[in-house]
Amino acid sequence: MAGVGKLLKQAQKMQRSIESLQQQLEAKEFEITAGGGAVKVKINGGGKFLALTLDPEFLKEDAKLVSDTVLTAIQDAAKQAKEHNDSEMQKVTSAFQMPGMM
């Protein structure tokens, strides 16, 4: 059963790599803008929203325009964070070849 021990060690190594990557993702920040910079959303690589900044002049615009622009910025931020997260996670997990896991 040496194969099982090797698989267990490989799985533990992958788990440590994933935990390390998650810490790195938490530290990575993205700032996404919308409405020509009137809306700024800051999010980390783990998908946690960190800040939302609205230009006071922009708030004088039509409420629907403001809400649509804020929503677009939030959706773009979430998408970018997820894509980055998925890409980085793929790099870590693809390095480990486990039989039956493909």
NUZABA-259060 format. One record per atom (N, C-alpha, C): chain; residue number from 1; atom name; x, y, z; residue in one letter. Coordinates in Angstrom, 1 decimal, padded with zeros to 4 digits. Layout:
<rs>
[r A,NUM,CA,[X,Y,Z],A]
...
</rs>
This chain:
<rs>
[r A,1,N,[000.8,-001.2,000.0],M]
[r A,1,CA,[000.0,000.0,000.0],M]
[r A,1,C,[000.9,001.3,000.0],M]
[r A,2,N,[002.1,001.2,-000.5],A]
[r A,2,CA,[002.9,002.3,-000.6],A]
[r A,2,C,[002.3,003.4,-001.5],A]
[r A,3,N,[001.5,003.0,-002.4],G]
[r A,3,CA,[000.8,004.0,-003.3],G]
[r A,3,C,[-000.2,004.9,-002.5],G]
[r A,4,N,[-000.9,004.3,-001.5],V]
[r A,4,CA,[-001.8,005.1,-000.7],V]
[r A,4,C,[-001.1,006.1,000.1],V]
[r A,5,N,[000.1,005.7,000.7],G]
[r A,5,CA,[000.9,006.7,001.4],G]
[r A,5,C,[001.4,007.8,000.6],G]
[r A,6,N,[001.8,007.5,-000.6],K]
[r A,6,CA,[002.3,008.5,-001.6],K]
[r A,6,C,[001.2,009.5,-001.9],K]
[r A,7,N,[000.0,008.9,-002.2],L]
[r A,7,CA,[-001.2,009.8,-002.5],L]
[r A,7,C,[-001.5,010.7,-001.4],L]
[r A,8,N,[-001.5,010.1,-000.1],L]
[r A,8,CA,[-001.8,010.9,001.0],L]
[r A,8,C,[-000.8,012.1,001.2],L]
[r A,9,N,[000.5,011.8,001.0],K]
[r A,9,CA,[001.5,012.9,001.1],K]
[r A,9,C,[001.3,013.9,000.0],K]
[r A,10,N,[000.9,013.5,-001.2],Q]
[r A,10,CA,[000.7,014.4,-002.3],Q]
[r A,10,C,[-000.6,015.3,-002.0],Q]
[r A,11,N,[-001.6,014.6,-001.4],A]
[r A,11,CA,[-002.8,015.4,-001.1],A]
[r A,11,C,[-002.5,016.4,000.0],A]
[r A,12,N,[-001.7,016.0,001.0],Q]
[r A,12,CA,[-001.3,017.0,002.0],Q]
[r A,12,C,[-000.5,018.1,001.5],Q]
[r A,13,N,[000.4,017.8,000.6],K]
[r A,13,CA,[001.2,018.9,-000.1],K]
[r A,13,C,[000.3,019.8,-000.8],K]
[r A,14,N,[-000.7,019.3,-001.6],M]
[r A,14,CA,[-001.6,020.1,-002.3],M]
[r A,14,C,[-002.4,021.0,-001.4],M]
[r A,15,N,[-002.9,020.4,-000.3],Q]
[r A,15,CA,[-003.6,021.2,000.7],Q]
[r A,15,C,[-002.8,022.4,001.2],Q]
[r A,16,N,[-001.5,022.1,001.6],R]
[r A,16,CA,[-000.7,023.2,002.0],R]
[r A,16,C,[-000.5,024.3,000.9],R]
[r A,17,N,[-000.4,023.9,-000.3],S]
[r A,17,CA,[-000.2,024.8,-001.4],S]
[r A,17,C,[-001.5,025.6,-001.6],S]
[r A,18,N,[-002.6,025.0,-001.4],I]
[r A,18,CA,[-003.9,025.7,-001.6],I]
[r A,18,C,[-004.1,026.7,-000.4],I]
[r A,19,N,[-003.7,026.3,000.8],E]
[r A,19,CA,[-003.8,027.2,001.9],E]
[r A,19,C,[-002.9,028.4,001.8],E]
[r A,20,N,[-001.7,028.2,001.3],S]
[r A,20,CA,[-000.8,029.3,001.0],S]
[r A,20,C,[-001.3,030.2,-000.1],S]
[r A,21,N,[-001.9,029.6,-001.1],L]
[r A,21,CA,[-002.4,030.4,-002.2],L]
[r A,21,C,[-003.6,031.3,-001.7],L]
[r A,22,N,[-004.5,030.7,-000.9],Q]
[r A,22,CA,[-005.6,031.4,-000.3],Q]
[r A,22,C,[-005.1,032.7,000.5],Q]
[r A,23,N,[-004.0,032.5,001.2],Q]
[r A,23,CA,[-003.5,033.7,001.9],Q]
[r A,23,C,[-003.0,034.7,000.9],Q]
[r A,24,N,[-002.4,034.3,-000.1],Q]
[r A,24,CA,[-001.9,035.2,-001.1],Q]
[r A,24,C,[-003.0,035.9,-001.8],Q]
[r A,25,N,[-004.1,035.2,-002.1],L]
[r A,25,CA,[-005.3,035.8,-002.7],L]
[r A,25,C,[-005.9,036.8,-001.8],L]
[r A,26,N,[-006.0,036.5,-000.5],E]
[r A,26,CA,[-006.6,037.5,000.4],E]
[r A,26,C,[-005.8,038.8,000.4],E]
[r A,27,N,[-004.5,038.7,000.2],A]
[r A,27,CA,[-003.6,039.9,000.2],A]
[r A,27,C,[-003.7,040.7,-001.1],A]
[r A,28,N,[-004.1,040.1,-002.2],K]
[r A,28,CA,[-004.1,040.7,-003.5],K]
[r A,28,C,[-005.4,041.5,-003.6],K]
[r A,29,N,[-005.2,042.8,-004.0],E]
[r A,29,CA,[-006.4,043.7,-004.1],E]
[r A,29,C,[-006.6,044.2,-005.6],E]
[r A,30,N,[-007.8,044.3,-006.0],F]
[r A,30,CA,[-008.2,044.8,-007.3],F]
[r A,30,C,[-009.1,046.1,-007.1],F]
[r A,31,N,[-008.9,047.1,-007.9],E]
[r A,31,CA,[-009.7,048.2,-007.9],E]
[r A,31,C,[-010.4,048.3,-009.2],E]
[r A,32,N,[-011.7,048.3,-009.3],I]
[r A,32,CA,[-012.5,048.3,-010.5],I]
[r A,32,C,[-013.2,049.6,-010.5],I]
[r A,33,N,[-013.2,050.3,-011.7],T]
[r A,33,CA,[-014.0,051.5,-011.8],T]
[r A,33,C,[-015.1,051.4,-012.8],T]
[r A,34,N,[-016.1,052.2,-012.7],A]
[r A,34,CA,[-017.2,052.3,-013.7],A]
[r A,34,C,[-017.7,053.7,-013.7],A]
[r A,35,N,[-018.4,054.0,-014.8],G]
[r A,35,CA,[-019.0,055.4,-014.9],G]
[r A,35,C,[-017.9,056.4,-015.1],G]
[r A,36,N,[-016.8,056.1,-015.8],G]
[r A,36,CA,[-015.7,057.0,-016.0],G]
[r A,36,C,[-015.0,057.3,-014.7],G]
[r A,37,N,[-015.0,056.4,-013.7],G]
[r A,37,CA,[-014.3,056.6,-012.5],G]
[r A,37,C,[-015.2,057.1,-011.4],G]
[r A,38,N,[-016.5,057.3,-011.7],A]
[r A,38,CA,[-017.4,057.8,-010.7],A]
[r A,38,C,[-017.7,056.8,-009.6],A]
[r A,39,N,[-017.5,055.5,-009.9],V]
[r A,39,CA,[-017.7,054.4,-009.0],V]
[r A,39,C,[-016.4,053.6,-008.9],V]
[r A,40,N,[-015.9,053.4,-007.7],K]
[r A,40,CA,[-014.7,052.5,-007.5],K]
[r A,40,C,[-015.1,051.4,-006.5],K]
[r A,41,N,[-014.7,050.2,-006.9],V]
[r A,41,CA,[-014.9,049.1,-006.0],V]
[r A,41,C,[-013.6,048.4,-005.8],V]
[r A,42,N,[-013.3,048.2,-004.5],K]
[r A,42,CA,[-012.0,047.5,-004.2],K]
[r A,42,C,[-012.4,046.1,-003.6],K]
[r A,43,N,[-011.8,045.1,-004.2],I]
[r A,43,CA,[-012.1,043.7,-003.8],I]
[r A,43,C,[-010.7,042.9,-003.7],I]
[r A,44,N,[-010.7,041.9,-002.8],N]
[r A,44,CA,[-009.4,041.1,-002.8],N]
[r A,44,C,[-009.6,039.9,-003.6],N]
[r A,45,N,[-008.5,039.2,-003.8],G]
[r A,45,CA,[-008.5,038.0,-004.7],G]
[r A,45,C,[-009.4,036.9,-004.1],G]
[r A,46,N,[-009.7,036.9,-002.9],G]
[r A,46,CA,[-010.6,035.9,-002.3],G]
[r A,46,C,[-012.1,036.3,-002.5],G]
[r A,47,N,[-012.4,037.4,-003.1],G]
[r A,47,CA,[-013.7,037.8,-003.3],G]
[r A,47,C,[-014.4,038.6,-002.2],G]
[r A,48,N,[-013.6,039.1,-001.3],K]
[r A,48,CA,[-014.1,039.9,-000.2],K]
[r A,48,C,[-014.1,041.4,-000.7],K]
[r A,49,N,[-015.3,042.1,-000.6],F]
[r A,49,CA,[-015.3,043.5,-001.0],F]
[r A,49,C,[-014.7,044.3,000.2],F]
[r A,50,N,[-013.8,045.2,-000.2],L]
[r A,50,CA,[-013.1,046.0,000.8],L]
[r A,50,C,[-013.5,047.4,000.8],L]
[r A,51,N,[-014.0,048.0,-000.3],A]
[r A,51,CA,[-014.4,049.4,-000.3],A]
[r A,51,C,[-015.3,049.7,-001.5],A]
[r A,52,N,[-016.1,050.7,-001.3],L]
[r A,52,CA,[-016.9,051.2,-002.4],L]
[r A,52,C,[-016.9,052.7,-002.3],L]
[r A,53,N,[-016.4,053.4,-003.3],T]
[r A,53,CA,[-016.3,054.9,-003.3],T]
[r A,53,C,[-017.2,055.4,-004.5],T]
[r A,54,N,[-018.0,056.4,-004.1],L]
[r A,54,CA,[-018.8,057.0,-005.1],L]
[r A,54,C,[-018.5,058.5,-005.2],L]
[r A,55,N,[-018.3,059.0,-006.4],D]
[r A,55,CA,[-018.1,060.5,-006.6],D]
[r A,55,C,[-019.3,061.2,-006.2],D]
[r A,56,N,[-019.2,062.2,-005.3],P]
[r A,56,CA,[-020.4,062.9,-004.8],P]
[r A,56,C,[-021.2,063.6,-006.0],P]
[r A,57,N,[-020.5,064.0,-007.0],E]
[r A,57,CA,[-021.2,064.6,-008.1],E]
[r A,57,C,[-022.0,063.6,-008.9],E]
[r A,58,N,[-021.5,062.4,-008.9],F]
[r A,58,CA,[-022.2,061.3,-009.6],F]
[r A,58,C,[-023.5,061.0,-008.9],F]
[r A,59,N,[-023.6,061.2,-007.6],L]
[r A,59,CA,[-024.8,060.9,-006.9],L]
[r A,59,C,[-026.0,061.9,-007.2],L]
[r A,60,N,[-025.6,062.9,-007.9],K]
[r A,60,CA,[-026.7,063.9,-008.4],K]
[r A,60,C,[-027.4,063.4,-009.6],K]
[r A,61,N,[-026.8,062.4,-010.2],E]
[r A,61,CA,[-027.4,061.8,-011.4],E]
[r A,61,C,[-028.7,061.1,-011.1],E]
[r A,62,N,[-029.4,060.6,-012.2],D]
[r A,62,CA,[-030.6,059.8,-012.1],D]
[r A,62,C,[-030.3,058.6,-011.2],D]
[r A,63,N,[-031.2,058.3,-010.3],A]
[r A,63,CA,[-031.0,057.2,-009.4],A]
[r A,63,C,[-030.8,055.8,-010.1],A]
[r A,64,N,[-031.5,055.6,-011.2],K]
[r A,64,CA,[-031.4,054.4,-011.9],K]
[r A,64,C,[-030.0,054.3,-012.5],K]
[r A,65,N,[-029.5,055.4,-013.1],L]
[r A,65,CA,[-028.1,055.4,-013.6],L]
[r A,65,C,[-027.1,055.1,-012.6],L]
[r A,66,N,[-027.3,055.7,-011.4],V]
[r A,66,CA,[-026.3,055.4,-010.3],V]
[r A,66,C,[-026.4,054.0,-009.9],V]
[r A,67,N,[-027.6,053.4,-009.6],S]
[r A,67,CA,[-027.7,052.0,-009.2],S]
[r A,67,C,[-027.2,051.1,-010.2],S]
[r A,68,N,[-027.5,051.3,-011.5],D]
[r A,68,CA,[-027.0,050.4,-012.6],D]
[r A,68,C,[-025.5,050.5,-012.7],D]
[r A,69,N,[-024.9,051.6,-012.5],T]
[r A,69,CA,[-023.4,051.8,-012.6],T]
[r A,69,C,[-022.7,051.1,-011.4],T]
[r A,70,N,[-023.3,051.3,-010.2],V]
[r A,70,CA,[-022.8,050.6,-009.0],V]
[r A,70,C,[-022.9,049.1,-009.2],V]
[r A,71,N,[-024.0,048.6,-009.6],L]
[r A,71,CA,[-024.2,047.2,-009.8],L]
[r A,71,C,[-023.2,046.6,-010.8],L]
[r A,72,N,[-023.0,047.4,-011.9],T]
[r A,72,CA,[-022.0,046.9,-013.0],T]
[r A,72,C,[-020.6,046.8,-012.4],T]
[r A,73,N,[-020.2,047.8,-011.6],A]
[r A,73,CA,[-018.9,047.8,-011.0],A]
[r A,73,C,[-018.7,046.7,-010.0],A]
[r A,74,N,[-019.8,046.4,-009.2],I]
[r A,74,CA,[-019.7,045.2,-008.3],I]
[r A,74,C,[-019.6,043.9,-009.0],I]
[r A,75,N,[-020.4,043.8,-010.1],Q]
[r A,75,CA,[-020.4,042.5,-010.9],Q]
[r A,75,C,[-019.0,042.4,-011.5],Q]
[r A,76,N,[-018.5,043.5,-012.1],D]
[r A,76,CA,[-017.1,043.4,-012.7],D]
[r A,76,C,[-016.1,043.0,-011.7],D]
[r A,77,N,[-016.2,043.6,-010.5],A]
[r A,77,CA,[-015.2,043.3,-009.5],A]
[r A,77,C,[-015.2,041.8,-009.1],A]
[r A,78,N,[-016.4,041.3,-008.9],A]
[r A,78,CA,[-016.6,039.9,-008.5],A]
[r A,78,C,[-016.1,039.0,-009.6],A]
[r A,79,N,[-016.4,039.3,-010.8],K]
[r A,79,CA,[-015.9,038.5,-012.0],K]
[r A,79,C,[-014.4,038.5,-012.0],K]
[r A,80,N,[-013.8,039.7,-011.9],Q]
[r A,80,CA,[-012.3,039.7,-012.0],Q]
[r A,80,C,[-011.7,038.9,-010.9],Q]
[r A,81,N,[-012.2,039.1,-009.7],A]
[r A,81,CA,[-011.6,038.3,-008.5],A]
[r A,81,C,[-011.8,036.8,-008.7],A]
[r A,82,N,[-013.0,036.4,-009.2],K]
[r A,82,CA,[-013.2,035.0,-009.4],K]
[r A,82,C,[-012.3,034.4,-010.5],K]
[r A,83,N,[-012.2,035.2,-011.6],E]
[r A,83,CA,[-011.3,034.7,-012.7],E]
[r A,83,C,[-009.8,034.6,-012.2],E]
[r A,84,N,[-009.4,035.6,-011.4],H]
[r A,84,CA,[-008.0,035.5,-010.9],H]
[r A,84,C,[-007.9,034.3,-010.0],H]
[r A,85,N,[-008.8,034.2,-009.1],N]
[r A,85,CA,[-008.8,033.1,-008.1],N]
[r A,85,C,[-008.8,031.7,-008.8],N]
[r A,86,N,[-009.7,031.5,-009.8],D]
[r A,86,CA,[-009.8,030.3,-010.6],D]
[r A,86,C,[-008.5,030.0,-011.3],D]
[r A,87,N,[-007.9,031.0,-011.9],S]
[r A,87,CA,[-006.6,030.9,-012.7],S]
[r A,87,C,[-005.5,030.4,-011.7],S]
[r A,88,N,[-005.4,031.1,-010.6],E]
[r A,88,CA,[-004.3,030.8,-009.7],E]
[r A,88,C,[-004.5,029.4,-009.0],E]
[r A,89,N,[-005.8,029.0,-008.7],M]
[r A,89,CA,[-006.1,027.7,-008.2],M]
[r A,89,C,[-005.8,026.6,-009.2],M]
[r A,90,N,[-006.0,026.9,-010.4],Q]
[r A,90,CA,[-005.8,025.9,-011.5],Q]
[r A,90,C,[-004.3,025.6,-011.6],Q]
[r A,91,N,[-003.5,026.7,-011.4],K]
[r A,91,CA,[-002.0,026.5,-011.5],K]
[r A,91,C,[-001.5,025.5,-010.3],K]
[r A,92,N,[-002.1,025.7,-009.1],V]
[r A,92,CA,[-001.7,024.9,-008.0],V]
[r A,92,C,[-002.2,023.5,-008.2],V]
[r A,93,N,[-003.5,023.3,-008.5],T]
[r A,93,CA,[-004.0,021.9,-008.6],T]
[r A,93,C,[-003.5,021.1,-009.8],T]
[r A,94,N,[-003.2,021.8,-010.9],S]
[r A,94,CA,[-002.7,021.1,-012.0],S]
[r A,94,C,[-001.3,020.5,-011.8],S]
[r A,95,N,[-000.6,021.0,-010.9],A]
[r A,95,CA,[000.7,020.5,-010.6],A]
[r A,95,C,[000.7,019.1,-009.9],A]
[r A,96,N,[-000.5,018.7,-009.4],F]
[r A,96,CA,[-000.7,017.4,-008.7],F]
[r A,96,C,[-001.5,016.5,-009.6],F]
[r A,97,N,[-000.9,015.4,-010.0],Q]
[r A,97,CA,[-001.6,014.4,-010.8],Q]
[r A,97,C,[-002.0,013.2,-009.9],Q]
[r A,98,N,[-003.3,013.1,-009.6],M]
[r A,98,CA,[-003.8,012.0,-008.8],M]
[r A,98,C,[-004.6,011.1,-009.6],M]
[r A,99,N,[-004.3,009.8,-009.6],P]
[r A,99,CA,[-005.0,008.9,-010.4],P]
[r A,99,C,[-006.5,008.9,-010.1],P]
[r A,100,N,[-007.3,008.9,-011.2],G]
[r A,100,CA,[-008.7,008.9,-011.0],G]
[r A,100,C,[-009.3,010.2,-010.7],G]
[r A,101,N,[-008.5,011.3,-010.8],M]
[r A,101,CA,[-009.0,012.6,-010.5],M]
[r A,101,C,[-009.0,013.5,-011.7],M]
[r A,102,N,[-008.9,012.9,-012.9],M]
[r A,102,CA,[-008.9,013.7,-014.1],M]
[r A,102,C,[-010.2,013.7,-014.8],M]
</rs>
